[in-house]
């Protein structure tokens, strides 16, 4: 073999020997494979360079082997591998594969064992958690039962629910200890099924109790609806009554075409009847307000008319009607209720002026009229009469303040039912006044003195019981509604007859 061939043969031999040693190194030597690759690469380059050089001195084969041994020895020391007695033991490929297979089987068995243990632990934990959820559901059902037993109150039901809750709480504490001590159930699958059944039963019980509670709430709502409907019906009835009181005097359709030349006492009597109805409507409302404000009706009636023996307790309403009529008809015989004193011109005193005022006012709505003409003569009349009829103490007890009085006093009229009913009554009295002065001479007004004997010509009794008494002849206790005289026609005054108290 030539010189170059000897060098190549030495290179191939050394290269194969290096790769063999690299393959036989223990696994720990591969921690730094970069160094090994670098050594191999360097060695190959070195050999190739030496092969192409014209070699003046050809090293022997043993020299190359010694160099390779040094390199391998240096790499082994760098990798932290100490050969046994300086000789690297080389295992056969079959022995290595056999050891790897054995190790793999052992690891596989160990992994399977750990996997089974982990699976069993996981299933046991799931069973424990299922029991915890089932117990919590039972506690929830017991608490729902406890709430349901409180309304309506059920002592036995409360005691039973309380016992169930305490038992389930103890069970929950035991499950906590089992978890801490890792005392799991030996048959978790069976336990999970039983826990699921228990949880479903608890949920069913909870929903059943909630259903009963909703049924009781539904019954309560139904009773509230019935009550509110009754209250609504009562309110509607009361509103219809108030509306009837407002309009029970009716519109004066029969007097639509009233002319001064066709005016008769019967026209005046018609308007008077409607005026009395309006007055009585206001009196009833006033009495209702007095009762709501806890007024002493007997004391109030006695303060108006003293020494009266009433045939019935309800007859005291005539006393308040008498008071209202006395205040509303005060100064009735003076033109415009003497609002302007004696400074009224003769032109405003003419009968045609009063009939025109009557025709103007009879169909208007009082609230709208006062809003448009707050300083008119009729507005002044309403202001004056309200301040006379409604005492400050009365208004304060009815409404809690004097705001209505302050508004009326400044010609600002409140939008309340009480004031609306008052102004409707005032309108009827005002129309009657205008009609009275439309006659020529004007109609006159009179009252009956207390203690007078009854006269069918001038009087009409509001209490028929007075004529059924077998005792002495009753006398006039007070005038309820004044009487009127138009020419030769007398419209009777309404009086209350009674046996007067003697001192």
JOJO-V389835 format. One record per residue. N is the residue number from 1. RES is the residue in three letters. OMEGA is omega in radians with two decimals (NA if undefined). Layout:
N,RES,OMEGA
N,RES,OMEGA
//
This chain:
1,UNK,-3.09
2,UNK,-3.09
3,UNK,3.13
4,UNK,3.11
5,UNK,3.08
6,UNK,3.11
7,UNK,3.13
8,UNK,3.12
9,UNK,3.10
10,UNK,3.12
11,UNK,-3.13
12,UNK,-3.13
13,UNK,-3.14
14,UNK,3.14
15,UNK,3.13
16,UNK,-3.14
17,UNK,3.11
18,UNK,3.13
19,UNK,3.13
20,UNK,3.12
21,UNK,3.11
22,UNK,-3.14
23,UNK,-3.08
24,UNK,3.12
25,UNK,3.08
26,UNK,-3.10
27,UNK,-3.09
28,UNK,-3.12
29,UNK,-3.11
30,UNK,3.07
31,UNK,-3.13
32,UNK,-3.11
33,UNK,3.12
34,UNK,3.11
35,UNK,-3.13
36,UNK,3.11
37,UNK,3.13
38,UNK,-3.13
39,UNK,3.13
40,UNK,-3.12
41,UNK,3.14
42,UNK,-3.12
43,UNK,3.13
44,UNK,3.13
45,UNK,3.14
46,UNK,-3.13
47,UNK,-3.14
48,UNK,3.10
49,UNK,3.13
50,UNK,-3.11
51,UNK,-3.10
52,UNK,3.12
53,UNK,2.94
54,UNK,-3.00
55,UNK,3.05
56,UNK,3.13
57,UNK,3.14
58,UNK,3.11
59,UNK,3.12
60,UNK,-3.13
61,UNK,-3.11
62,UNK,3.10
63,UNK,3.10
64,UNK,3.11
65,UNK,3.14
66,UNK,3.10
67,UNK,3.13
68,UNK,3.14
69,UNK,3.11
70,UNK,3.14
71,UNK,3.14
72,UNK,3.13
73,UNK,3.09
74,UNK,-3.13
75,UNK,-3.13
76,UNK,3.11
77,UNK,3.11
78,UNK,-3.12
79,UNK,3.11
80,UNK,-3.11
81,UNK,3.12
82,UNK,-3.12
83,UNK,-3.14
84,UNK,-3.12
85,UNK,3.08
86,UNK,-3.12
87,UNK,3.10
88,UNK,3.12
89,UNK,-3.11
90,UNK,3.11
91,UNK,3.07
92,UNK,-3.11
93,UNK,-3.14
94,UNK,-3.14
95,UNK,3.13
96,UNK,3.12
97,UNK,-3.14
98,UNK,3.13
99,UNK,3.12
100,UNK,3.14
101,UNK,3.14
102,UNK,3.12
103,UNK,3.13
104,UNK,3.13
105,UNK,-3.14
106,UNK,3.10
107,UNK,3.13
108,UNK,3.12
109,UNK,3.13
110,UNK,3.10
111,UNK,3.11
112,UNK,3.12
113,UNK,3.11
114,UNK,3.12
115,UNK,3.12
116,UNK,3.12
117,UNK,3.13
118,UNK,3.12
119,UNK,3.11
120,UNK,3.13
121,UNK,3.13
122,UNK,3.13
123,UNK,3.12
124,UNK,3.09
125,UNK,3.10
126,UNK,3.09
127,UNK,3.11
128,UNK,3.12
129,UNK,3.09
130,UNK,3.10
131,UNK,3.11
132,UNK,3.13
133,UNK,3.11
134,UNK,3.13
135,UNK,3.10
136,UNK,3.09
137,UNK,3.10
138,UNK,3.10
139,UNK,3.11
140,UNK,3.11
141,UNK,3.10
142,UNK,3.12
143,UNK,3.08
144,UNK,3.10
145,UNK,3.11
146,UNK,3.11
147,UNK,-3.12
148,UNK,-3.11
149,UNK,-3.11
150,UNK,-3.12
151,UNK,-0.02
152,UNK,-3.00
153,UNK,3.12
154,UNK,-3.05
155,UNK,-3.13
156,UNK,3.10
157,UNK,3.11
158,UNK,-3.13
159,UNK,3.13
160,UNK,3.12
161,UNK,3.12
162,UNK,3.12
163,UNK,3.11
164,UNK,-3.14
165,UNK,3.14
166,UNK,3.13
167,UNK,-3.12
168,UNK,3.08
169,UNK,3.06
170,UNK,3.11
171,UNK,3.11
172,UNK,3.09
173,UNK,3.09
174,UNK,3.10
175,UNK,3.08
176,UNK,3.12
177,UNK,3.09
178,UNK,3.12
179,UNK,-3.13
180,UNK,-3.13
181,UNK,3.14
182,UNK,3.08
183,UNK,-3.05
184,UNK,-3.13
185,UNK,-3.12
186,UNK,3.14
187,UNK,-3.02
188,UNK,-3.13
189,UNK,3.11
190,UNK,-3.14
191,UNK,3.13
192,UNK,3.12
193,UNK,3.14
194,UNK,3.12
195,UNK,3.11
196,UNK,3.11
197,UNK,3.13
198,UNK,3.13
199,UNK,3.12
200,UNK,3.10
201,UNK,3.13
202,UNK,3.10
203,UNK,3.11
204,UNK,3.11
205,UNK,3.11
206,UNK,3.13
207,UNK,3.11
208,UNK,3.12
209,UNK,3.09
210,UNK,3.08
211,UNK,3.10
212,UNK,3.13
213,UNK,3.11
214,UNK,3.09
215,UNK,3.11
216,UNK,3.08
217,UNK,3.10
218,UNK,3.10
219,UNK,3.12
220,UNK,3.11
221,UNK,3.12
222,UNK,3.10
223,UNK,3.08
224,UNK,3.11
225,UNK,3.12
226,UNK,3.14
227,UNK,-3.13
228,UNK,3.08
229,UNK,3.10
230,UNK,3.13
231,UNK,3.10
232,UNK,3.10
233,UNK,3.12
234,UNK,3.12
235,UNK,3.10
236,UNK,3.11
237,UNK,3.12
238,UNK,3.11
239,UNK,3.09
240,UNK,3.12
241,UNK,3.11
242,UNK,3.09
243,UNK,3.10
244,UNK,3.11
245,UNK,3.12
246,UNK,-3.01
247,UNK,-3.06
248,UNK,3.06
249,UNK,3.04
250,UNK,3.04
251,UNK,-3.07
252,UNK,-3.13
253,UNK,-3.09
254,UNK,-3.11
255,UNK,-3.10
256,UNK,-3.10
257,UNK,-3.10
258,UNK,3.10
259,UNK,-3.13
260,UNK,-3.12
261,UNK,-3.10
262,UNK,-3.12
263,UNK,-3.11
264,UNK,3.07
265,UNK,3.12
266,UNK,3.05
267,UNK,3.11
268,UNK,3.13
269,UNK,3.09
270,UNK,3.14
271,UNK,3.11
272,UNK,3.12
273,UNK,3.12
274,UNK,3.10
275,UNK,3.13
276,UNK,3.10
277,UNK,3.13
278,UNK,3.10
279,UNK,-3.13
280,UNK,3.05
281,UNK,3.12
282,UNK,3.12
283,UNK,3.12
284,UNK,3.10
285,UNK,3.13
286,UNK,3.11
287,UNK,3.08
288,UNK,3.11
289,UNK,3.12
290,UNK,3.10
291,UNK,3.11
292,UNK,3.12
293,UNK,3.09
294,UNK,3.04
295,UNK,3.01
296,UNK,-3.06
297,UNK,-3.13
298,UNK,-3.14
299,UNK,3.13
300,UNK,3.11
301,UNK,3.13
302,UNK,3.11
303,UNK,3.11
304,UNK,3.14
305,UNK,-3.10
306,UNK,3.03
307,UNK,-3.12
308,UNK,3.03
309,UNK,-3.07
310,UNK,3.09
311,UNK,3.09
312,UNK,3.14
313,UNK,-3.12
314,UNK,-3.12
315,UNK,3.12
316,UNK,3.10
317,UNK,3.12
318,UNK,3.10
319,UNK,3.13
320,UNK,3.06
321,UNK,3.10
322,UNK,3.14
323,UNK,-3.13
324,UNK,-3.14
325,UNK,-3.14
326,UNK,-3.13
327,UNK,-3.09
328,UNK,-3.10
329,UNK,3.09
330,UNK,-3.10
331,UNK,3.14
332,UNK,-3.06
333,UNK,3.06
334,UNK,3.11
335,UNK,-3.13
336,UNK,3.10
337,UNK,3.10
338,UNK,3.12
339,UNK,-3.12
340,UNK,-3.13
341,UNK,-3.14
342,UNK,-3.07
343,UNK,-3.13
344,UNK,-3.14
345,UNK,-3.14
346,UNK,-3.14
347,UNK,3.13
348,UNK,3.14
349,UNK,-3.06
350,UNK,-3.11
351,UNK,-3.11
352,UNK,3.10
353,UNK,-3.11
354,UNK,3.11
355,UNK,3.07
356,UNK,3.10
357,UNK,3.10
358,UNK,-3.12
359,UNK,3.12
360,UNK,-2.98
361,UNK,-2.93
362,UNK,-3.07
363,UNK,-3.09
364,UNK,3.01
365,UNK,-2.97
366,UNK,-3.10
367,UNK,3.13
368,UNK,-3.13
369,UNK,-3.13
370,UNK,3.12
371,UNK,-3.12
372,UNK,-3.08
373,UNK,-3.09
374,UNK,3.14
375,UNK,3.12
376,UNK,3.13
377,UNK,3.12
378,UNK,3.10
379,UNK,3.08
380,UNK,3.10
381,UNK,3.13
382,UNK,3.13
383,UNK,-3.09
384,UNK,-3.08
385,UNK,3.12
386,UNK,3.14
387,UNK,3.11
388,UNK,-3.04
389,UNK,-3.05
390,UNK,-3.14
391,UNK,3.13
392,UNK,3.12
393,UNK,3.11
394,UNK,-3.12
395,UNK,3.14
396,UNK,3.12
397,UNK,3.13
398,UNK,-2.96
399,UNK,3.10
400,UNK,3.13
401,UNK,-3.13
402,UNK,-3.10
403,UNK,3.10
404,UNK,-3.13
405,UNK,3.13
406,UNK,3.12
407,UNK,-3.12
408,UNK,-3.11
409,UNK,3.12
410,UNK,3.10
411,UNK,2.98
412,UNK,-2.94
413,UNK,-3.07
414,UNK,3.14
415,UNK,3.13
416,UNK,3.13
417,UNK,-3.14
418,UNK,-3.12
419,UNK,3.12
420,UNK,3.12
421,UNK,3.10
422,UNK,-3.11
423,UNK,3.07
424,UNK,3.06
425,UNK,3.14
426,UNK,3.12
427,UNK,-3.13
428,UNK,3.12
429,UNK,3.13
430,UNK,3.10
431,UNK,3.11
432,UNK,3.11
433,UNK,3.13
434,UNK,-3.13
435,UNK,3.13
436,UNK,-3.12
437,UNK,3.03
438,UNK,3.06
439,UNK,3.09
440,UNK,0.00
441,UNK,-3.07
442,UNK,3.10
443,UNK,3.13
444,UNK,-3.09
445,UNK,3.11
446,UNK,3.05
447,UNK,-3.13
448,UNK,-3.12
449,UNK,3.14
450,UNK,3.11
451,UNK,3.14
452,UNK,3.06
453,UNK,-3.09
454,UNK,3.10
455,UNK,-3.12
456,UNK,-3.13
457,UNK,-3.03
458,UNK,-3.01
459,UNK,3.02
460,UNK,-3.08
461,UNK,3.09
462,UNK,3.13
463,UNK,-3.11
464,UNK,-3.12
465,UNK,-3.11
466,UNK,-3.10
467,UNK,3.13
468,UNK,-3.10
469,UNK,3.13
470,UNK,-3.14
471,UNK,-3.11
472,UNK,-3.08
473,UNK,3.14
474,UNK,3.14
475,UNK,3.13
476,UNK,3.08
477,UNK,3.09
478,UNK,3.08
479,UNK,3.13
480,UNK,3.13
481,UNK,-3.11
482,UNK,3.08
483,UNK,-3.09
484,UNK,3.08
485,UNK,3.11
486,UNK,-3.03
487,UNK,-3.14
488,UNK,-3.12
489,UNK,3.13
490,UNK,3.02
491,UNK,-2.97
492,UNK,3.01
493,UNK,3.11
494,UNK,-3.05
495,UNK,3.04
496,UNK,-3.14
497,UNK,-3.10
498,UNK,2.99
499,UNK,-3.06
500,UNK,3.09
501,UNK,3.08
502,UNK,-3.11
503,UNK,NA
//
